[in-house]
Amino acid sequence: MNRHERHAAIQRLIREHPISTQTDLAEALRAEGHEVVQTTVSRDIHELGLTKVRNGDGNLVYVFPEDSTSFDQDVSDALARWALTVEGSGNLVVMTAPYGYAQALAQAIDVANHPHIVGTIAGENTVLLIAREPVTGKQLAEEILEQQRAA
């Protein structure tokens, strides 16, 4: 199976079944006869731009950005909901979130395409934002805190 066929299979599986983890996705692909390893699935998730949102049952599941209409994509709401702390240093901002929500918060920030943010890196409960020069981390943190209060 080539990458294009695998991506098509992933798109169909994600739209047909609630898939919560890379392992679940790899198992679903294998059940259809596709030989995949975790690193390939991880790369595919990134390439396809999949993000996790809460479904109607309250579980985090993978969706495509265009299919996440039930997820509030307004970054102010995401900040109000998930950002616990915001601290600037140098040209960086470190944000903490409840365990397991950092990636959703980073995705909301990425989708918002903030002009002062070069990019984000997310762990399980920490998001690192890189400020676009000449904005400092402290200035960006202040902007983010203002957006959070506005929600």
N, C-alpha and C positions, 0 to 999 in steps of 0.2 A: 504494500500500500504506500502510495506517495503522500507527501505532505498535504497536497490539495484534497485528496480523498479522505485523509484523516481529519482535516479541518471540517469538511462537509459532514462527516460522521459525528464529530463533536457538536457541531451546530444542531444537528437533528436530535441528538441525545439530550443536550441541555434544554432544548425547547420541549421535549416530550417527557422528561423525568426530572424530579428534583435531585440534583447532584450537589453534594455539600463539600466533598474533598477531592483532592487529586487522586487518591486511592480509589474512591468510588468511580471516578471518571475512567481511570485505567481499567478497572474491573468491567465496567460497562463496555468499553471498547474491546476487551479480550473476549467477553461473552458473545460479541458479534464476529469473532474470528480475527481481530486485528491484534498483531503482536506489538505491544508498546512497553516502554519502561517509564518509570516515574519522571526521569529527567526530560524525556520527550513530551510527556503530558504537561509538565511544568512550563516548558518552552511554548507549547501550543496555547496554553492558557494566556500567557503573556502576549503572544503574537495576535491572538484573537481579541484581546482587550477585555477578557471576562472579568467581571467583578462579582463580589458577593453582596447580596441584599437579603433582608428577611422576607420570607414568603408568608402566605396567609396563615401557615401553621406556626409561625414564629421562628422557623429554622433558617440559618444562613445557607443560601444556595447560590450557585453560579448563574449569572445571567449575562447577556450581551448588553452593552451600554444602551443600544437603541430599544431594548426590551425592558428597561428598568423604569417604566413610567410610574410604577407604584412607589418607587424609591424617590424621596425628595432630594433632587439634585442641587438644591440651593445650598451653597457652601456655608452660608450663615446658619442654617438649620443644622447642618452636619457638625459645625463647630459647637453650637449650643448643646447638641445632643451628646457628642463624644469627646470633645477636647476638655480634659481635666486641668492640665497646666500648659502654659505657653511661656517659653523663656528664650530670649534672644541672646546670641553671643557671636561676636565677629560678624560673619556674613551668614550665620546659621540660625535656625529656630528649632528648638526641640519641644515637641508637644507630647504629652502623655494622654492615653485614652484607656478606657476599661479594657481588660485583657481580651484580645480577640477582635478589637474594633479598629485598630490602627490602620489596617489595610483599607477598610471602608472609608475611613476619614481621609486617608491619602488619596484615594480614588476620587472622592468628592472635590478635594482641592485640585487635583489634576484636571478634572473635567471643567472646573470653573475657569481654568486658564488665566489665573491671576497674573497681571503684567509684571509684578515684582518677584515672582517665584520662578526660578529656573527649573526646579524639579523637586520631587519628594522621594524619600526612601522610608519604607514602613517595616516594622517588626511586628510583634504580637500586640504590644501596648505602647509603642513609641513611634512617632513620626518625625523624621528629620526633613526640614525644608531648607533649601538653599536659596538665598536671596540673590536677585539679579543686581549687579553693580549699577549704580553707586549706592543702592539701598543697603543699610546695615541690618543685621539680625534684630537688633533692638527696635529699629523703626518698623520692620516687617512684623515683629511680635506685637507692637502697639496697634498696627492696622488690623491684625487678626483679632486681637482682643476687642477692638471697636466693632468689628463685624459680628463677633460672638455676642456682644451686648445688644446689638441691634436686632438679633433674632427673637 
